[in-house]
Amino acid sequence: MFAPDFLAGKLILVTGASSGLGRDFAVAAANYGARILAFGRDEERLAQTLDECPGDGHSRFTDAIESVDEFVKKIRAATKEHGPVYGMFHCAGANTIQSMKGASDRTFDLLYNASVRGTSAIIGTALRKSVMEDGGRIVLMSSASAFKPAQGLALYGSAKAAIAQMANIAAPECAKRGITVNTIAAGNVVTEMHQKYVDGGVNNASERIEAQYPLGFGQPEDVSNLALYLMSPGGRWITGESILLDGGFRPA
Ligand SMILES: NC(=O)c1ccc[n+]([C@@H]2O[C@H](COP(=O)([O-])OP(=O)(O)OC[C@H]3O[C@@H](n4cnc5c(N)ncnc54)[C@H](OP(=O)(O)O)[C@@H]3O)[C@@H](O)[C@H]2O)c1
């Protein structure tokens, strides 16, 4: 689908690289020649991701995103050591099904830290020349639930809506250096997070939810392919967009 070496020599920072969509993208980008700066919390699983990445020059950074200031410091330290990145794919995020009745600081931190604080740190640091090259690409993971309401996802969906709007508003500022910033608003894609979500429902939840997807649940490579496209030469003129990638999802 892409030239075999279209990311050759390019440095790409991936958060949430220890699992699911972040891992799939890191391996896919490395297959096209990228060097990966892999961020995640679980050291062992981050190491597994890098074991799967072909090529040399990949590095890993263990970090729990809890504060904008601390995450900014981590990104700046990583790019000071390795040089400015061409791309950032911000995939770190958590989900839980939560009635508004039970909303608490703990659930806010769980759902907002990586998604909202993390996005702010990613875009904010990318605006520094020492962190991202001119003409760089930022891709952020949002969710279809930011736009198509699903029961129990008010906090999660609102955090994901904040990501999309941050990208939308920051796009002109990023464009001054030729940097694009876009979000992928994905429906259910089969990963660990997805499994916990469908397992958290009542009997046959998976079948019931999948019935709302005319093209069935997504696979991690569906997301990676779009993220790779946004980082390819073809993605040059796309910015500030939130792209729904959801197999035609129609919430019941
Ligand atoms: N799968 C879906 O159906 C779907 C749909 C729409 C959007 N998304 C979004 O896509 C992203 C990736 O999802 P996934 O399905 O790949 O989930 P996943 O397999 O559960 O992976 C989540 C990743 O985020 C990391 N993470 C979570 N909270 C973090 C924090 N506070 N600080 C640092 N890292 C943190 C995890 O790190 P450790 O494992 O190292 O702890 C893990 O690498 C998430 O933002 C999710 O909301 C997923």
The ligand as an ORCA input file, in Angstrom:
! r2SCAN-3c Opt
* xyz 0 1
  N      -9.635     -0.572     20.997
  C     -10.659      0.209     20.725
  O     -11.767     -0.283     20.437
  C     -10.508      1.711     20.701
  C     -11.484      2.460     20.065
  C     -11.363      3.845     20.025
  C     -10.285      4.461     20.619
  N      -9.348      3.704     21.263
  C      -8.232      4.415     21.869
  O      -7.029      3.942     21.301
  C      -5.979      3.995     22.274
  C      -5.322      2.631     22.378
  O      -6.307      1.679     22.786
  P      -6.021      0.112     22.809
  O      -7.265     -0.537     22.381
  O      -4.745     -0.179     22.139
  O      -5.890     -0.120     24.386
  P      -4.901     -1.005     25.259
  O      -4.524     -2.255     24.544
  O      -5.561     -1.104     26.581
  O      -3.599     -0.078     25.360
  C      -3.653      1.121     26.080
  C      -2.259      1.689     26.171
  O      -2.303      2.934     26.859
  C      -1.327      2.920     27.888
  N      -1.801      3.778     28.976
  C      -3.040      3.820     29.539
  N      -3.094      4.764     30.486
  C      -1.861      5.338     30.525
  C      -1.275      6.378     31.311
  N      -1.963      7.060     32.241
  N       0.008      6.690     31.068
  C       0.743      6.059     30.139
  N       0.248      5.062     29.374
  C      -1.038      4.712     29.572
  C      -1.179      1.476     28.281
  O       0.067      1.301     28.912
  P       0.492     -0.036     29.752
  O      -0.155     -1.214     29.066
  O       1.968     -0.050     29.596
  O       0.003      0.142     31.121
  C      -1.287      0.805     26.931
  O      -0.051      0.838     26.259
  C      -6.625      4.487     23.562
  O      -6.448      5.865     23.677
  C      -8.092      4.174     23.361
  O      -8.920      5.011     24.118
  C      -9.424      2.353     21.310
*
